[in-house]
Amino acid sequence: MSILNLILAIFLPPIGAFLQVGLTKHFVINIILTCLGVFPGIIHAVWLVATNQKG
């Protein structure tokens, strides 16, 4: 788990998700969650980074 990815996942969830998985369905899901509320986007992005998901 990269510290930079984790920090970006907390402060800029879509950027953190993009750096972890690229342009995949997880990235699109993260954008939708962030638009619905920042907190769900942060949770999803941190989950992607913590579980080391790959696109």
VOBA-1610 file (N, C-alpha, C; in pm, whole numbers, padded with zeros to 5 digits, always signed):
BEGIN
Met+00085-00116+00000Met+00000+00000+00000Met+00090+00123+00000Ser+00070+00207-00095Ser+00147+00329-00108Ser+00089+00438-00018Ile+00176+00504+00056Ile+00131+00613+00143Ile+00072+00727+00060Leu+00134+00757-00054Leu+00082+00863-00140Leu-00059+00830-00189Asn-00081+00707-00231Asn-00216+00667-00276Asn-00317+00677-00163Leu-00275+00641-00042Leu-00366+00649+00072Leu-00402+00794+00103Ile-00305+00883+00100Ile-00330+01025+00125Ile-00422+01082+00018Leu-00395+01049-00108Leu-00482+01097-00216Leu-00622+01038-00205Ala-00633+00914-00160Ala-00764+00852-00144Ala-00847+00925-00038Ile-00780+00981+00062Ile-00850+01052+00167Ile-00890+01192+00123Phe-00798+01265+00059Phe-00825+01404+00026Phe-00886+01425-00113Leu-00852+01339-00209Leu-00907+01345-00345Leu-00943+01203-00388Pro-01057+01153-00343Pro-01091+01012-00366Pro-01084+00964-00511Pro-01137+01039-00610Pro-01127+00988-00746Pro-00983+00975-00797Ile-00897+01067-00758Ile-00757+01059-00800Ile-00689+00938-00737Gly-00714+00915-00609Gly-00659+00797-00542Gly-00707+00667-00605Ala-00836+00664-00640Ala-00891+00544-00704Ala-00832+00525-00843Phe-00818+00634-00918Phe-00762+00625-01053Phe-00618+00574-01050Leu-00538+00624-00958Leu-00400+00579-00950Leu-00389+00432-00911Gln-00489+00383-00838Gln-00486+00244-00795Gln-00538+00149-00903Val-00650+00184-00968Val-00715+00088-01059Val-00721+00134-01204Gly-00689+00260-01232Gly-00698+00309-01370Gly-00843+00336-01409Leu-00869+00339-01539Leu-01003+00367-01590Leu-01086+00238-01595Thr-01133+00198-01480Thr-01213+00076-01471Thr-01347+00109-01406Lys-01427+00006-01385Lys-01558+00027-01323Lys-01543+00080-01180His-01436+00043-01111His-01415+00094-00975His-01394+00245-00974Phe-01328+00295-01075Phe-01306+00440-01086Phe-01439+00512-01108Val-01523+00458-01195Val-01654+00517-01222Val-01742+00511-01098Ile-01739+00398-01028Ile-01815+00385-00904Ile-01769+00489-00803Asn-01639+00512-00794Asn-01587+00608-00699Asn-01630+00750-00734Ile-01634+00784-00861Ile-01681+00917-00900Ile-01828+00935-00861Ile-01909+00832-00885Ile-02051+00840-00849Ile-02067+00854-00698Leu-01993+00775-00622Leu-02002+00783-00476Leu-01956+00919-00424Thr-01851+00974-00485Thr-01802+01104-00443Thr-01903+01213-00475Cys-01973+01201-00586Cys-02077+01299-00620Cys-02196+01290-00524Leu-02227+01170-00477Leu-02337+01153-00384Leu-02302+01201-00243Gly-02176+01203-00214Gly-02127+01247-00083Gly-01980+01215-00074Val-01903+01305-00021Val-01758+01285-00019Val-01720+01166+00068Phe-01788+01147+00180Phe-01752+01038+00271Phe-01762+00899+00207Pro-01868+00866+00133Pro-01871+00734+00066Pro-01758+00718-00036Gly-01723+00827-00105Gly-01612+00821-00200Gly-01480+00794-00131Ile-01462+00856-00014Ile-01338+00834+00062Ile-01330+00689+00108Ile-01439+00638+00161Ile-01440+00498+00208Ile-01406+00403+00094His-01467+00424-00021His-01442+00335-00136His-01297+00345-00182Ala-01244+00466-00192Ala-01107+00484-00239Ala-01006+00423-00141Val-01029+00444-00012Val-00939+00385+00088Val-00948+00232+00083Trp-01068+00180+00062Trp-01084+00035+00049Trp-01005-00018-00071Leu-01012+00053-00183Leu-00938+00011-00302Leu-00788+00007-00275Val-00737+00110-00208Val-00595+00117-00180Val-00555+00011-00076Ala-00635-00002+00030Ala-00601-00094+00138Ala-00604-00240+00094Thr-00698-00274+00007Thr-00705-00414-00040Thr-00617-00438-00161Asn-00549-00333-00205Asn-00456-00342-00317Asn-00524-00393-00444Gln-00644-00342-00469Gln-00720-00378-00589Gln-00646-00333-00713Lys-00650-00412-00814Lys-00595-00376-00945Lys-00708-00380-01046Gly-00700-00292-01144Gly-00805-00280-01244Gly-00835-00409-01310
//
